[in-house]
């Protein structure tokens, strides 16, 4: 049986956030299940996945957090992966609230 999980770093223009998540491919889909143009991250799902994560300003610090999380997991199918989102975290939260 597949673990379908990974440690995912969200890199925005102003910070990094780290989360362990399953079925991460859902961040690329809208609520109706249609793929968003160009593989754009869905801001509502981004807030759901990373919203409770501690924000850090440094990529090395984010990677250290990710490695510690990975070491605590009994299994991790996809390892550590970084997603870039070309907005600041506050903009992502506003887009999510507005349903963009």
N, CA, C and O atoms as a printed pandas DataFrame, in Angstrom:
     atom_number atom_name residue_name chain_id  residue_number  x_coord  y_coord  z_coord
0              1         N          UNK        A               1    0.826   -1.165    0.000
1              2        CA          UNK        A               1    0.000    0.000    0.000
2              3         C          UNK        A               1    0.881    1.243    0.000
3              4         O          UNK        A               1    1.871    1.313    0.728
4              5         N          UNK        A               2    0.515    2.215   -0.816
5              6        CA          UNK        A               2    1.281    3.435   -0.985
6              7         C          UNK        A               2    1.030    4.413    0.163
7              8         O          UNK        A               2   -0.104    4.587    0.609
8              9         N          UNK        A               3    2.100    5.045    0.630
9             10        CA          UNK        A               3    1.956    6.050    1.690
10            11         C          UNK        A               3    1.386    7.350    1.122
11            12         O          UNK        A               3    0.681    8.073    1.826
12            13         N          UNK        A               4    1.682    7.654   -0.138
13            14        CA          UNK        A               4    1.197    8.855   -0.831
14            15         C          UNK        A               4    1.435   10.117   -0.001
15            16         O          UNK        A               4    0.582   11.003    0.050
16            17         N          UNK        A               5    2.592   10.191    0.645
17            18        CA          UNK        A               5    2.885   11.354    1.477
18            19         C          UNK        A               5    4.250   11.926    1.138
19            20         O          UNK        A               5    5.067   11.288    0.473
20            21         N          UNK        A               6    4.473   13.127    1.605
21            22        CA          UNK        A               6    5.748   13.786    1.419
22            23         C          UNK        A               6    5.862   14.950    2.385
23            24         O          UNK        A               6    4.909   15.309    3.077
24            25         N          UNK        A               7    7.047   15.526    2.412
25            26        CA          UNK        A               7    7.297   16.745    3.166
26            27         C          UNK        A               7    7.406   17.841    2.116
27            28         O          UNK        A               7    8.241   17.772    1.214
28            29         N          UNK        A               8    6.557   18.846    2.243
29            30        CA          UNK        A               8    6.460   19.863    1.213
30            31         C          UNK        A               8    6.772   21.243    1.770
31            32         O          UNK        A               8    6.206   21.681    2.772
32            33         N          UNK        A               9    7.691   21.909    1.085
33            34        CA          UNK        A               9    8.080   23.270    1.444
34            35         C          UNK        A               9    7.392   24.205    0.466
35            36         O          UNK        A               9    7.529   24.049   -0.748
36            37         N          UNK        A              10    6.655   25.177    0.986
37            38        CA          UNK        A              10    6.061   26.221    0.164
38            39         C          UNK        A              10    6.966   27.445    0.253
39            40         O          UNK        A              10    7.149   28.019    1.327
40            41         N          UNK        A              11    7.530   27.838   -0.891
41            42        CA          UNK        A              11    8.394   29.027   -0.952
42            43         C          UNK        A              11    7.584   30.150   -1.585
43            44         O          UNK        A              11    7.210   30.068   -2.755
44            45         N          UNK        A              12    7.315   31.195   -0.818
45            46        CA          UNK        A              12    6.607   32.369   -1.328
46            47         C          UNK        A              12    7.623   33.500   -1.457
47            48         O          UNK        A              12    8.806   33.313   -1.174
48            49         N          UNK        A              13    7.162   34.664   -1.880
49            50        CA          UNK        A              13    8.092   35.796   -2.016
50            51         C          UNK        A              13    8.622   36.279   -0.678
51            52         O          UNK        A              13    9.678   36.909   -0.631
52            53         N          UNK        A              14    7.912   35.997    0.416
53            54        CA          UNK        A              14    8.336   36.552    1.699
54            55         C          UNK        A              14    8.645   35.524    2.782
55            56         O          UNK        A              14    9.068   35.897    3.876
56            57         N          UNK        A              15    8.441   34.226    2.498
57            58        CA          UNK        A              15    8.674   33.233    3.552
58            59         C          UNK        A              15    8.642   31.808    3.003
59            60         O          UNK        A              15    8.348   31.563    1.833
60            61         N          UNK        A              16    8.958   30.892    3.901
61            62        CA          UNK        A              16    8.879   29.454    3.623
62            63         C          UNK        A              16    7.995   28.832    4.687
63            64         O          UNK        A              16    7.992   29.272    5.836
64            65         N          UNK        A              17    7.241   27.802    4.303
65            66        CA          UNK        A              17    6.433   27.031    5.246
66            67         C          UNK        A              17    6.605   25.556    4.893
67            68         O          UNK        A              17    6.747   25.204    3.722
68            69         N          UNK        A              18    6.591   24.696    5.912
69            70        CA          UNK        A              18    6.833   23.273    5.715
70            71         C          UNK        A              18    5.674   22.473    6.300
71            72         O          UNK        A              18    5.195   22.768    7.395
72            73         N          UNK        A              19    5.228   21.457    5.558
73            74        CA          UNK        A              19    4.150   20.591    6.047
74            75         C          UNK        A              19    4.331   19.182    5.511
75            76         O          UNK        A              19    4.848   18.979    4.413
76            77         N          UNK        A              20    3.897   18.217    6.303
77            78        CA          UNK        A              20    3.794   16.832    5.834
78            79         C          UNK        A              20    2.356   16.666    5.365
79            80         O          UNK        A              20    1.419   17.046    6.067
80            81         N          UNK        A              21    2.185   16.099    4.176
81            82        CA          UNK        A              21    0.840   16.011    3.592
82            83         C          UNK        A              21    0.721   14.762    2.738
83            84         O          UNK        A              21    1.702   14.262    2.188
84            85         N          UNK        A              22   -0.502   14.275    2.643
85            86        CA          UNK        A              22   -0.848   13.168    1.755
86            87         C          UNK        A              22   -1.621   13.740    0.577
87            88         O          UNK        A              22   -2.233   14.802    0.694
88            89         N          UNK        A              23   -1.601   13.057   -0.542
89            90        CA          UNK        A              23   -2.362   13.446   -1.739
90            91         C          UNK        A              23   -2.123   14.911   -2.096
91            92         O          UNK        A              23   -3.074   15.665   -2.300
92            93         N          UNK        A              24   -0.866   15.311   -2.172
93            94        CA          UNK        A              24   -0.518   16.711   -2.403
94            95         C          UNK        A              24   -0.972   17.195   -3.772
95            96         O          UNK        A              24   -1.080   18.402   -3.984
96            97         N          UNK        A              25   -1.237   16.297   -4.698
97            98        CA          UNK        A              25   -1.659   16.727   -6.035
98            99         C          UNK        A              25   -2.945   17.542   -6.001
99           100         O          UNK        A              25   -3.261   18.229   -6.973
100          101         N          UNK        A              26   -3.684   17.482   -4.913
101          102        CA          UNK        A              26   -4.926   18.251   -4.812
102          103         C          UNK        A              26   -4.668   19.750   -4.755
103          104         O          UNK        A              26   -5.594   20.533   -4.962
104          105         N          UNK        A              27   -3.435   20.174   -4.479
105          106        CA          UNK        A              27   -3.171   21.615   -4.454
106          107         C          UNK        A              27   -3.264   22.226   -5.849
107          108         O          UNK        A              27   -3.325   23.448   -5.987
108          109         N          UNK        A              28   -3.276   21.391   -6.880
109          110        CA          UNK        A              28   -3.353   21.890   -8.249
110          111         C          UNK        A              28   -4.768   21.859   -8.810
111          112         O          UNK        A              28   -4.952   22.061  -10.010
112          113         N          UNK        A              29   -5.773   21.612   -7.971
113          114        CA          UNK        A              29   -7.137   21.473   -8.458
114          115         C          UNK        A              29   -8.067   22.425   -7.739
115          116         O          UNK        A              29   -7.847   22.774   -6.579
116          117         N          UNK        A              30   -9.110   22.841   -8.441
117          118        CA          UNK        A              30  -10.103   23.704   -7.817
118          119         C          UNK        A              30  -11.161   22.847   -7.122
119          120         O          UNK        A              30  -11.145   21.626   -7.270
120          121         N          UNK        A              31  -12.088   23.460   -6.363
121          122        CA          UNK        A              31  -13.074   22.671   -5.609
122          123         C          UNK        A              31  -13.957   21.771   -6.475
123          124         O          UNK        A              31  -14.476   20.766   -5.990
124          125         N          UNK        A              32  -14.132   22.122   -7.749
125          126        CA          UNK        A              32  -14.953   21.288   -8.630
126          127         C          UNK        A              32  -14.144   20.146   -9.252
127          128         O          UNK        A              32  -14.687   19.341  -10.009
128          129         N          UNK        A              33  -12.859   20.076   -8.935
129          130        CA          UNK        A              33  -12.022   18.988   -9.434
130          131         C          UNK        A              33  -11.445   19.230  -10.810
131          132         O          UNK        A              33  -10.950   18.298  -11.443
132          133         N          UNK        A              34  -11.498   20.458  -11.286
133          134        CA          UNK        A              34  -10.943   20.785  -12.591
134          135         C          UNK        A              34   -9.529   21.319  -12.410
135          136         O          UNK        A              34   -9.259   22.096  -11.495
136          137         N          UNK        A              35   -8.642   20.898  -13.283
137          138        CA          UNK        A              35   -7.264   21.357  -13.156
138          139         C          UNK        A              35   -7.189   22.849  -13.433
139          140         O          UNK        A              35   -7.791   23.336  -14.390
140          141         N          UNK        A              36   -6.461   23.569  -12.608
141          142        CA          UNK        A              36   -6.283   24.995  -12.829
142          143         C          UNK        A              36   -5.272   25.211  -13.945
143          144         O          UNK        A              36   -4.333   24.431  -14.101
144          145         N          UNK        A              37   -5.463   26.253  -14.704
145          146        CA          UNK        A              37   -4.597   26.538  -15.853
146          147         C          UNK        A              37   -3.140   26.659  -15.430
147          148         O          UNK        A              37   -2.819   27.312  -14.437
148          149         N          UNK        A              38   -2.274   26.027  -16.188
149          150        CA          UNK        A              38   -0.843   26.145  -15.967
150          151         C          UNK        A              38   -0.325   25.491  -14.706
151          152         O          UNK        A              38    0.802   25.776  -14.302
152          153         N          UNK        A              39   -1.098   24.624  -14.065
153          154        CA          UNK        A              39   -0.632   23.960  -12.855
154          155         C          UNK        A              39   -0.490   24.906  -11.675
155          156         O          UNK        A              39    0.286   24.636  -10.759
156          157         N          UNK        A              40   -1.223   26.007  -11.681
157          158        CA          UNK        A              40   -1.167   26.981  -10.598
158          159         C          UNK        A              40   -1.677   26.373   -9.295
159          160         O          UNK        A              40   -2.659   25.631   -9.282
160          161         N          UNK        A              41   -1.004   26.695   -8.220
161          162        CA          UNK        A              41   -1.456   26.213   -6.923
162          163         C          UNK        A              41   -2.792   26.851   -6.557
163          164         O          UNK        A              41   -3.009   28.039   -6.796
164          165         N          UNK        A              42   -3.667   26.067   -5.987
165          166        CA          UNK        A              42   -4.952   26.559   -5.501
166          167         C          UNK        A              42   -4.693   27.238   -4.156
167          168         O          UNK        A              42   -4.260   26.572   -3.216
168          169         N          UNK        A              43   -4.949   28.559   -4.036
169          170        CA          UNK        A              43   -4.618   29.240   -2.790
170          171         C          UNK        A              43   -5.391   28.714   -1.578
171          172         O          UNK        A              43   -4.849   28.686   -0.474
172          173         N          UNK        A              44   -6.638   28.300   -1.763
173          174        CA          UNK        A              44   -7.420   27.778   -0.634
174          175         C          UNK        A              44   -6.787   26.502   -0.087
175          176         O          UNK        A              44   -6.729   26.308    1.128
176          177         N          UNK        A              45   -6.324   25.649   -0.962
177          178        CA          UNK        A              45   -5.688   24.407   -0.519
178          179         C          UNK        A              45   -4.304   24.704    0.057
179          180         O          UNK        A              45   -3.880   24.055    1.013
180          181         N          UNK        A              46   -3.601   25.679   -0.517
181          182        CA          UNK        A              46   -2.293   26.065    0.033
182          183         C          UNK        A              46   -2.446   26.529    1.479
183          184         O          UNK        A              46   -1.640   26.166    2.336
184          185         N          UNK        A              47   -3.477   27.331    1.755
185          186        CA          UNK        A              47   -3.711   27.799    3.131
186          187         C          UNK        A              47   -4.089   26.623    4.024
187          188         O          UNK        A              47   -3.669   26.562    5.180
188          189         N          UNK        A              48   -4.874   25.698    3.501
189          190        CA          UNK        A              48   -5.257   24.515    4.282
190          191         C          UNK        A              48   -4.030   23.675    4.640
191          192         O          UNK        A              48   -3.900   23.216    5.774
192          193         N          UNK        A              49   -3.139   23.477    3.680
193          194        CA          UNK        A              49   -1.966   22.620    3.889
194          195         C          UNK        A              49   -0.921   23.300    4.760
195          196         O          UNK        A              49   -0.419   22.686    5.701
196          197         N          UNK        A              50   -0.577   24.563    4.467
197          198        CA          UNK        A              50    0.532   25.234    5.142
198          199         C          UNK        A              50    0.106   26.288    6.158
199          200         O          UNK        A              50    0.966   26.875    6.814
200          201         N          UNK        A              51   -1.182   26.547    6.310
201          202        CA          UNK        A              51   -1.653   27.623    7.172
202          203         C          UNK        A              51   -1.266   27.501    8.621
203          204         O          UNK        A              51   -1.075   28.518    9.287
204          205         N          UNK        A              52   -1.142   26.301    9.135
205          206        CA          UNK        A              52   -0.765   26.106   10.539
206          207         C          UNK        A              52    0.729   25.881   10.714
207          208         O          UNK        A              52    1.198   25.613   11.820
208          209         N          UNK        A              53    1.466   25.989    9.634
209          210        CA          UNK        A              53    2.917   25.794    9.689
210          211         C          UNK        A              53    3.603   27.077   10.118
211          212         O          UNK        A              53    3.143   28.180    9.822
212          213         N          UNK        A              54    4.692   26.913   10.809
213          214        CA          UNK        A              54    5.496   28.067   11.235
214          215         C          UNK        A              54    6.188   28.661   10.012
215          216         O          UNK        A              54    6.757   27.932    9.200
216          217         N          UNK        A              55    6.140   29.977    9.884
217          218        CA          UNK        A              55    6.815   30.665    8.793
218          219         C          UNK        A              55    8.268   30.910    9.164
219          220         O          UNK        A              55    8.572   31.303   10.290
220          221         N          UNK        A              56    9.170   30.676    8.209
221          222        CA          UNK        A              56   10.581   31.011    8.376
222          223         C          UNK        A              56   11.009   31.821    7.161
223          224         O          UNK        A              56   10.415   31.700    6.090
224          225         N          UNK        A              57   12.020   32.634    7.322
225          226        CA          UNK        A              57   12.471   33.529    6.244
226          227         C          UNK        A              57   13.621   32.958    5.430
227          228         O          UNK        A              57   13.969   33.491    4.377
228          229         N          UNK        A              58   14.204   31.884    5.915
229          230        CA          UNK        A              58   15.421   31.352    5.319
230          231         C          UNK        A              58   15.176   29.953    4.738
231          232         O          UNK        A              58   14.604   29.091    5.406
232          233         N          UNK        A              59   15.608   29.736    3.508
233          234        CA          UNK        A              59   15.438   28.448    2.861
234          235         C          UNK        A              59   16.166   27.319    3.566
235          236         O          UNK        A              59   15.671   26.194    3.622
236          237         N          UNK        A              60   17.346   27.617    4.106
237          238        CA          UNK        A              60   18.100   26.586    4.831
238          239         C          UNK        A              60   17.355   26.157    6.092
239          240         O          UNK        A              60   17.339   24.976    6.438
240          241         N          UNK        A              61   16.740   27.119    6.777
241          242        CA          UNK        A              61   15.958   26.793    7.978
242          243         C          UNK        A              61   14.760   25.928    7.610
243          244         O          UNK        A              61   14.428   24.983    8.324
244          245         N          UNK        A              62   14.113   26.252    6.494
245          246        CA          UNK        A              62   12.970   25.445    6.036
246          247         C          UNK        A              62   13.418   24.025    5.720
247          248         O          UNK        A              62   12.724   23.066    6.059
248          249         N          UNK        A              63   14.558   23.882    5.080
249          250        CA          UNK        A              63   15.072   22.553    4.752
250          251         C          UNK        A              63   15.417   21.773    6.017
251          252         O          UNK        A              63   15.172   20.568    6.077
252          253         N          UNK        A              64   15.975   22.428    7.020
253          254        CA          UNK        A              64   16.264   21.759    8.292
254          255         C          UNK        A              64   14.982   21.245    8.947
255          256         O          UNK        A              64   14.946   20.126    9.458
256          257         N          UNK        A              65   13.936   22.063    8.928
257          258        CA          UNK        A              65   12.647   21.642    9.479
258          259         C          UNK        A              65   12.136   20.424    8.714
259          260         O          UNK        A              65   11.665   19.457    9.313
260          261         N          UNK        A              66   12.232   20.481    7.387
261          262        CA          UNK        A              66   11.759   19.382    6.549
262          263         C          UNK        A              66   12.518   18.089    6.827
263          264         O          UNK        A              66   11.914   17.018    6.899
264          265         N          UNK        A              67   13.820   18.180    6.980
265          266        CA          UNK        A              67   14.641   16.994    7.251
266          267         C          UNK        A              67   14.261   16.391    8.606
267          268         O          UNK        A              67   14.144   15.171    8.726
268          269         N          UNK        A              68   14.069   17.228    9.623
269          270        CA          UNK        A              68   13.660   16.712   10.946
270          271         C          UNK        A              68   12.299   16.025   10.856
271          272         O          UNK        A              68   12.095   14.976   11.466
272          273         N          UNK        A              69   11.371   16.607   10.102
273          274        CA          UNK        A              69   10.055   15.983    9.937
274          275         C          UNK        A              69   10.191   14.640    9.234
275          276         O          UNK        A              69    9.559   13.662    9.632
276          277         N          UNK        A              70   11.008   14.590    8.199
277          278        CA          UNK        A              70   11.222   13.363    7.442
278          279         C          UNK        A              70   11.804   12.264    8.321
279          280         O          UNK        A              70   11.399   11.106    8.220
280          281         N          UNK        A              71   12.743   12.620    9.176
281          282        CA          UNK        A              71   13.380   11.647   10.061
282          283         C          UNK        A              71   12.400   11.027   11.047
283          284         O          UNK        A              71   12.613    9.900   11.495
284          285         N          UNK        A              72   11.330   11.736   11.395
285          286        CA          UNK        A              72   10.352   11.234   12.365
286          287         C          UNK        A              72    9.284   10.353   11.729
287          288         O          UNK        A              72    8.546    9.669   12.439
288          289         N          UNK        A              73    9.192   10.360   10.406
289          290        CA          UNK        A              73    8.151    9.563    9.744
290          291         C          UNK        A              73    8.579    8.104    9.594
291          292         O          UNK        A              73    9.750    7.828    9.332
292          293         N          UNK        A              74    7.642    7.172    9.758
293          294        CA          UNK        A              74    7.977    5.763    9.545
294          295         C          UNK        A              74    8.182    5.447    8.069
295          296         O          UNK        A              74    8.847    4.468    7.732
296          297         N          UNK        A              75    7.623    6.256    7.197
297          298        CA          UNK        A              75    7.788    6.077    5.762
298          299         C          UNK        A              75    7.359    7.346    5.050
299          300         O          UNK        A              75    6.466    8.060    5.506
300          301         N          UNK        A              76    8.007    7.615    3.930
301          302        CA          UNK        A              76    7.677    8.823    3.166
302          303         C          UNK        A              76    7.890    8.508    1.693
303          304         O          UNK        A              76    9.019    8.286    1.254
304          305         N          UNK        A              77    6.818    8.490    0.946
305          306        CA          UNK        A              77    6.887    8.071   -0.453
306          307         C          UNK        A              77    7.590    9.083   -1.351
307          308         O          UNK        A              77    8.361    8.692   -2.227
308          309         N          UNK        A              78    7.342   10.365   -1.153
309          310        CA          UNK        A              78    7.849   11.365   -2.097
310          311         C          UNK        A              78    8.977   12.238   -1.571
311          312         O          UNK        A              78    9.445   13.127   -2.281
312          313         N          UNK        A              79    9.420   12.005   -0.349
313          314        CA          UNK        A              79   10.537   12.774    0.177
314          315         C          UNK        A              79   10.198   14.240    0.372
315          316         O          UNK        A              79    9.062   14.596    0.685
316          317         N          UNK        A              80   11.205   15.086    0.180
317          318        CA          UNK        A              80   11.043   16.525    0.361
318          319         C          UNK        A              80   10.929   17.174   -1.009
319          320         O          UNK        A              80   11.717   16.895   -1.913
320          321         N          UNK        A              81    9.939   18.043   -1.146
321          322        CA          UNK        A              81    9.719   18.736   -2.414
322          323         C          UNK        A              81    9.388   20.195   -2.121
323          324         O          UNK        A              81    8.736   20.507   -1.125
324          325         N          UNK        A              82    9.844   21.081   -2.998
325          326        CA          UNK        A              82    9.614   22.515   -2.834
326          327         C          UNK        A              82    8.629   22.984   -3.900
327          328         O          UNK        A              82    8.764   22.655   -5.078
328          329         N          UNK        A              83    7.630   23.762   -3.461
329          330        CA          UNK        A              83    6.685   24.398   -4.368
330          331         C          UNK        A              83    6.889   25.906   -4.290
331          332         O          UNK        A              83    6.937   26.477   -3.200
332          333         N          UNK        A              84    7.009   26.544   -5.444
333          334        CA          UNK        A              84    7.130   27.996   -5.510
334          335         C          UNK        A              84    5.773   28.617   -5.775
335          336         O          UNK        A              84    5.018   28.140   -6.622
336          337         N          UNK        A              85    5.467   29.673   -5.055
337          338        CA          UNK        A              85    4.230   30.427   -5.271
338          339         C          UNK        A              85    4.648   31.888   -5.341
339          340         O          UNK        A              85    5.127   32.438   -4.349
340          341         N          UNK        A              86    4.474   32.529   -6.501
341          342        CA          UNK        A              86    5.054   33.870   -6.713
342          343         C          UNK        A              86    4.269   35.013   -6.064
343          344         O          UNK        A              86    4.117   36.075   -6.667
344          345         N          UNK        A              87    3.780   34.810   -4.869
345          346        CA          UNK        A              87    3.074   35.845   -4.116
346          347         C          UNK        A              87    3.558   35.800   -2.677
347          348         O          UNK        A              87    4.228   34.856   -2.259
348          349         N          UNK        A              88    3.204   36.846   -1.922
349          350        CA          UNK        A              88    3.475   36.832   -0.489
350          351         C          UNK        A              88    2.372   36.053    0.214
351          352         O          UNK        A              88    1.267   35.919   -0.312
352          353         N          UNK        A              89    2.674   35.539    1.407
353          354        CA          UNK        A              89    1.717   34.703    2.139
354          355         C          UNK        A              89    0.386   35.433    2.369
355          356         O          UNK        A              89   -0.680   34.835    2.217
356          357         N          UNK        A              90    0.442   36.707    2.730
357          358        CA          UNK        A              90   -0.788   37.473    2.942
358          359         C          UNK        A              90   -1.655   37.542    1.696
359          360         O          UNK        A              90   -2.881   37.491    1.789
360          361         N          UNK        A              91   -1.028   37.660    0.527
361          362        CA          UNK        A              91   -1.772   37.670   -0.735
362          363         C          UNK        A              91   -2.446   36.318   -0.983
363          364         O          UNK        A              91   -3.582   36.259   -1.454
364          365         N          UNK        A              92   -1.743   35.250   -0.666
365          366        CA          UNK        A              92   -2.299   33.906   -0.836
366          367         C          UNK        A              92   -3.524   33.746    0.062
367          368         O          UNK        A              92   -4.550   33.218   -0.365
368          369         N          UNK        A              93   -3.410   34.206    1.309
369          370        CA          UNK        A              93   -4.547   34.113    2.239
370          371         C          UNK        A              93   -5.731   34.932    1.743
371          372         O          UNK        A              93   -6.872   34.477    1.833
372          373         N          UNK        A              94   -5.483   36.132    1.219
373          374        CA          UNK        A              94   -6.568   36.952    0.671
374          375         C          UNK        A              94   -7.209   36.278   -0.537
375          376         O          UNK        A              94   -8.434   36.258   -0.657
376          377         N          UNK        A              95   -6.394   35.727   -1.430
377          378        CA          UNK        A              95   -6.933   35.021   -2.605
378          379         C          UNK        A              95   -7.791   33.850   -2.170
379          380         O          UNK        A              95   -8.854   33.609   -2.741
380          381         N          UNK        A              96   -7.336   33.121   -1.164
381          382        CA          UNK        A              96   -8.099   31.973   -0.657
382          383         C          UNK        A              96   -9.443   32.436   -0.099
383          384         O          UNK        A              96  -10.475   31.822   -0.369
384          385         N          UNK        A              97   -9.430   33.519    0.679
385          386        CA          UNK        A              97  -10.666   34.031    1.274
386          387         C          UNK        A              97  -11.648   34.537    0.219
387          388         O          UNK        A              97  -12.863   34.446    0.394
388          389         N          UNK        A              98  -11.104   35.073   -0.884
389          390        CA          UNK        A              98  -11.933   35.603   -1.958
390          391         C          UNK        A              98  -12.326   34.541   -2.980
391          392         O          UNK        A              98  -13.074   34.825   -3.916
392          393         N          UNK        A              99  -11.826   33.322   -2.803
393          394        CA          UNK        A              99  -12.158   32.233   -3.720
394          395         C          UNK        A              99  -11.489   32.325   -5.073
395          396         O          UNK        A              99  -12.019   31.821   -6.063
396          397         N          UNK        A             100  -10.323   32.967   -5.133
397          398        CA          UNK        A             100   -9.583   33.108   -6.408
398          399         C          UNK        A             100   -8.772   31.877   -6.702
399          400         O          UNK        A             100   -8.091   31.816   -7.725
